[in-house]
Amino acid sequence: MASPQVFWPYLAWIACLIAAAVTAGREFRRSRGFDKARTLGRLALAIPMAVFGTEHLASPHSIMRGVPAWMPAKLFWTYFVGIALIAAALSIIFRIATRLSAALLGIMLLCFVAMIHLPDAIASPHNRILWTIVARDSSFGAGAILLAAAGRAGGKRSAGLDHSLATGAVYLIAAVAIFFGIENLLHPECVPAVPLAKIVPAWIPMARVWTIITGIGLVAAGVAMFVKRCSRQAAAGLGAWVLLLVWSLYLAILISQRDIEGLNYFADTMVYAGVLLIASRSA
């Protein structure tokens, strides 16, 4: 039997997949066009957050090493963030106070960038993985902010603020896509989309081809997202491609590996697909 550190995150993933399928089925059938993309994006963003949150609770002493040295009560913050991630995931999946939970999630992710990832990257400026993590979590935070800003009720001032936030978030996601695309092309041996350290297994057919194709698509779509008339189509197309990679290449790796690393790579890339699909509705 798998250890608790592996079993509980996998259980959270499966349970949230089932919950999402049950709760969003009718919504997805009734929606059209880019609204379907937003529904898929919302769920793709939310489900992995429950996985990450459960991992915080199942492996607290490992996770707490990432808490900044100057922060007291490291174990408390590890558990707090884990509970917050699970709460945000359930809120977004079941559409209960979605805007509030998405906004808080986005703020928390951007705080991680400012307090943890960016200082680490600045301290080791030649470490591409650290800069990739900065870009990754920045795009995750931007996607959550987009989800919170989309369709919020309010007056002209509120609508103007939401539009400004949405535009800035889309441009940030576009810039990250270009950065990721360049990294994919420079490191075709690594898994596609989010260019972290994992090497594509040799048994994957045309292993490097998928990363090169994805790199070209990331750069092209990232540039197109800065052009208003084709921004939505670019984000939707790229999001659909990354989601296809998640449920083909990354799922194959997950089935072959069946450990917490395989699940984390699957979940990371699923969130990124969700961010792009949310951007397609907000661009």
N, C-alpha and C positions, 0 to 999 in steps of 0.2 A: 504493500500500500504506500502511496506517496506520502511524503512528510507533510505536516500541517502548513509549512511555508509554501508548498506547491499546491496542496489540495484546496485550501480555502480560496486563493485567487482564481483557480480554475472553476470552482463551484460558483463564485460570484459572477464570473464571465458567462457561464451557461445560464444561470438564473436570470441575469439581466437580458440576455439574448431572448429568452422565452418571454419575459415580461414585455420587452419592446415589441416582439412580434404580435403579442396579444393586444396591447394597448394602441399600437399605431396602425394596425391593419386597416381599420375603417378610415382613419385619417388619410392614409396613403392612397386608398382607392378613390377617395373623393377629391383629392388635390390634383392639380394639373401643372405641367411644365416645370418651371423653376420652383414651385411650391413642393413638388415631389422631391426635388433635390434638397430643399431646406429640411424636409422631414427626415430624409436619409441622413443628412448632415448632422441634425440634432441628435439622432440616436447614435451615430458613429462617434460623435464627441462624448456622449454621456456614458455609454457602456464601459469603455476602458477606464473611466474615472473610478468606477466601482472596483475594478481590478486593482488599480493603483492604491486605492484606499484600503482594500483588504490586505494588500501586501504590507502596508504600513502597520496594520494590526497584527499580522501573522509573523512579521520579521522586524520587530521594532528596534532591536539592538543593532541590526545591520543598517536600517534606514537612518537611524539617529546620527550616524557618522557624517551624514551630509548636512546636518544642522550647523550653522556658523559657530565658530569657537566662542564668540563673544556672547552668544545667547545662553541664558540660564535654562534650567529645566528642560534639557534636550528630549528626554523621554516623553514628557508631557506634550511638547509640540509635535512629536512624531505621532502620538495617538490622536491629538487634536486635528492634525491635517488629515489623517486617515479617516476619521469620522466625518470631517467636512467634505472630503471627496466622495464618500459613499452617499452622504445626504444630498450633495449636488447632483450626483448621478440619478438617484431615485426621483428627485424633484423634476429633473429635465425629462426623464423617461415618462413619468406619469403626468407631466404638465401641471404641476402644483407649484405656484409661485416661480415659474420658469425664469422670468426676467430677473427677479431678485437673485436667485441662485446662480444664474449664468453670469450676472454682473460680479457677484462676489467671487465666483470661480475665476473669472478673468483677472480680477484684481489680485487674487492670491497667486496665480501663475506668474503674473508680471512682477509681483514682489519676489518670487523665487528667482526670477531673472536678475533683478536689481541687487538682491541680497546675497545670492549664492553663485549663480552661474556666471554672471558678468565679472565679478571679482576674480573667480577662478580662471576665467579665460584671459583676463588682463595680466594675471600673475604668470601665465604660461602662454604667451602670445603666439607661439608657433605650434600649439596643439590644436589641430583642426577639429578634433572631436569636441573639445570644450566650446569652440565657437559654433559648431553645429548644434550643440545643446542650447546655447543662447538663442540661436535662430529658431530652433524647434519650439522651445517653450514660449518665445515671443509670439510665434504664429498661433500656438494653442491659446494663449491669453487673448490675442486679437480675435480669434474665432468665437470665444465665449462672449467677449464684449459685443461682437456683431450680433450674436444670438439674443443678447439682452436688449440691444438697441432696436432690433427689427420690429416694426409695427407697434411701438410703444405709444400709448395714448397720451395726449397732452396738447398744449397750445403751440403757437408758432415758435416761441422761444425754445420749447422742449423739442419740437420737430427739427429745428435748426441745429441744436446741439447733437441730437441723434444722427443727423445727416453728416455732420462734421466728424463725429466719432466713427461712423461707418466708413466714410471715405478714407480717413487715416488708417483704419484697421485693414481695409482692402489693399491699400498701397503697401502696408507693412507685409501682408501676406504675399503680395506680388513680388516684393523685394526678396523675401525669403525663398520663394519659388526659384527665382533666378540664381540665388546663391546655391541652393540645393542642386539645381541643374548643372551648374559648373562643377560642383563637387562630384556629382554622378559621372560626369564625363572625365574628370581627372582620376577617379578611382572606380573604374568599371568592375573591378573584382569584388566590390562591396555590394551589399543588398541595395536595391533601387529605392527611390523616393527619398526617405529620410536617410542621409548618407552617414551612418554611424560605422562602427568598426567591424561588424559581422561580415564575413566573407560568404558570398553565394556558394552553397554546396556544389561540389563538382558533379553530383548526379542530376542537378537541374539542367534540362536541355537548353542549349544556347545560353549558358549561365551569364556571360558578360553582355550579351545582346540586350537583355531586358533592362539592364542598368543604363546602357548607352541610349536606347530608345526613350527611356524615362527621362534621362538628362536632357535630351533634345526637346522633349515635350515640356519639361519644367521651364526651360529658358524661354521657349516660344510662348507658352501660356503666361508666364510671368510678365513678359514684355507686353503682351496683348491686354493684360489686366490693367495696365496704365492707360489704355485707350477706351474711353467710355462706351463707344458703340459696340465693342466686342468683348467687353470685360466679363459679362455674365456667361457668355458662351465659352470663353476660355477657361474660366474657373470651373464651370460645370463639366466640361470635357476632361480637364485634368483631374478633377475630383473623381469622376467616374473611372478613369484609368487607374488611379491609385487604389480605389476601392476594389477594382478587379484584381489588382496585384495582391491585395490583402487576402482575398478569398480564393486565390489560386496559389501563387508562389509562397506567400507567407503562411498560408494554411498548410501547405505541403511541408514546409520547414517545421511548423509547430507540431504536426502529426509525427514527424520523424524524430523530433527532439524531446517533446513532452516534458520540459522543465520550465523554470520561471523565466529564464532568458528568452526562450522561444515565445512564451506568452507575452513578455514585455515588448519584444520587437513587433509582434502581431498587433498588440494594443496601441503602441506608439504610431504605427503607420495607419491604423484605423482612425485614430484621432486626427491625423493630418488629412486624410481623405474627408473626414467630416468638416474640418475647417474650410477646405476648398469648396465643398458643396454649400455650406452656409454662405460663403462669400459670393457664390453664384446668384443667390437670392437677394443679396444686399448691395451688389455692385451697381 
